[in-house]
Amino acid sequence: MAGGWTRDGAIQDQIDDTVTDAVLFARSRLPGGESETHCQECGEEIPDARRQALAGVRTCVQCQSQRDSRPARSAFNRRGSKDSQLR
């Protein structure tokens, strides 16, 4: 595909780098370290199986489910992006 002054494949390289950056950012936000024995939200005991399955877990399943159901906000304005205006 012609990309003007860019070399062949440069556009795909940029897409790949953007995806890689997003994956690394998401991984950096995963909890780590020693897990809590009791939920920080409600104080209930966190089951041993959950603590072993997820390193650094801080909440029980019920509280984490409530947190995950909240709408996520993105810092990127997709409505203002040039690509969305072309559709």
Contacts in CASP RR format, 6 or more apart in sequence:
PFRMAT RR
TARGET T0000
AUTHOR 0000-0000-0000
METHOD contacts of the structure
MODEL  1
MAGGWTRDGAIQDQIDDTVTDAVLFARSRLPGGESETHCQECGEEIPDAR
RQALAGVRTCVQCQSQRDSRPARSAFNRRGSKDSQLR
1 8 0 8 1.000
1 9 0 8 1.000
1 11 0 8 1.000
3 10 0 8 1.000
3 11 0 8 1.000
31 54 0 8 1.000
31 55 0 8 1.000
31 56 0 8 1.000
31 57 0 8 1.000
31 58 0 8 1.000
32 55 0 8 1.000
32 56 0 8 1.000
33 55 0 8 1.000
33 56 0 8 1.000
34 55 0 8 1.000
34 56 0 8 1.000
35 46 0 8 1.000
35 50 0 8 1.000
35 51 0 8 1.000
35 54 0 8 1.000
35 55 0 8 1.000
35 56 0 8 1.000
35 57 0 8 1.000
35 58 0 8 1.000
36 46 0 8 1.000
36 51 0 8 1.000
36 56 0 8 1.000
36 57 0 8 1.000
36 58 0 8 1.000
37 45 0 8 1.000
37 46 0 8 1.000
37 51 0 8 1.000
38 44 0 8 1.000
38 45 0 8 1.000
38 46 0 8 1.000
39 45 0 8 1.000
39 46 0 8 1.000
39 58 0 8 1.000
39 59 0 8 1.000
39 60 0 8 1.000
39 63 0 8 1.000
40 58 0 8 1.000
40 59 0 8 1.000
41 59 0 8 1.000
41 60 0 8 1.000
41 63 0 8 1.000
41 67 0 8 1.000
42 60 0 8 1.000
42 62 0 8 1.000
42 63 0 8 1.000
43 60 0 8 1.000
44 60 0 8 1.000
44 62 0 8 1.000
45 60 0 8 1.000
46 57 0 8 1.000
46 59 0 8 1.000
46 60 0 8 1.000
47 60 0 8 1.000
47 61 0 8 1.000
50 57 0 8 1.000
50 60 0 8 1.000
50 61 0 8 1.000
51 57 0 8 1.000
59 67 0 8 1.000
78 84 0 8 1.000
END
